[in-house]
Amino acid sequence: MAVIHKTTMQPTKLELLAAWLPSREWHTGGEEVRPVKAGGFRLDDPEGEVGIEFMVVTDGEDDGAAAYLVPMTYRAGPLEGAESALIGTSEHGVLGTRWIYDGTHDPVLAAQLHALFTGRTQAQAQSLSDVLDPTVAVSPVEAGNAADAELVRATDAPDHTDVVVRTPGASAPLTLRVRRVLGTGTDPAQATDGQVTAEWRRPDGTTVREVFAEAFAELDSQRVS
């Protein structure tokens, strides 16, 4: 399970996100961002090399606050070919320099999100080591074979990112849609083949359960946006 180090990061993840979020297509606010961590969970990398975190951040106060879901991966070195997905680098008090990426473009996160959807892994607590997060609920998709999914591509849209994966021997790819903008009160627009729901906190302390990700077996082949 994920090991959470109680140490410092310079700059912090939130400081990096404050500079990075305005550059995203799905960001709804202005240039000045003051993100606050508001929930999330982690997934394990079976190889123990890459940290995987799904973080919810809010920006603003009260009812006017925006909420974003930011999956991130933490690596000991650069991810080849993922320069456009780099959020930034940070000095970790235990692990040294960490390269922090938009995880939707990282093949390790894509494989483990697929494993979560197919029941082959479980969500971990965001801030505790070796603890499952029972608040994360999964409506699973059919597992098929047990092979790890391979990332085909990731495409950003105004309120989500589509992560297209394929497993060896599968007849078609699977689209894992990560919802980027939370708290809008809108339901998924299409019938899904699976969902991941989890909780996050509004600035007033209210807990909200919402869809974080959806799976579509036919979406990629139909090229539906």
Sequence and secondary structure as in RCSB ss.txt:
>XXXX:A:sequence
MAVIHKTTMQPTKLELLAAWLPSREWHTGGEEVRPVKAGGFRLDDPEGEVGIEFMVVTDGEDDGAAAYLVPMTYR
AGPLEGAESALIGTSEHGVLGTRWIYDGTHDPVLAAQLHALFTGRTQAQAQSLSDVLDPTVAVSPVEAGNAADAE
LVRATDAPDHTDVVVRTPGASAPLTLRVRRVLGTGTDPAQATDGQVTAEWRRPDGTTVREVFAEAFAELDSQRVS
>XXXX:A:secstr
        EES HHHHHHHHGGGSTT  S S   EEEEEEEEE  TTS  EEEEEEEEESSGGG EEEEEEEEEE
SS  TT GGGEEEEEEETTTEEEEEEEGGG HHHHHHHHHHHTTSS  B SSSTT B TT EEE     SSS  E
EEEEEE SSEEEEEEE TT SS EEEEEE EESS    SS  SEEEEEEEE TTS EEEEEEEEEESSHHHHT  
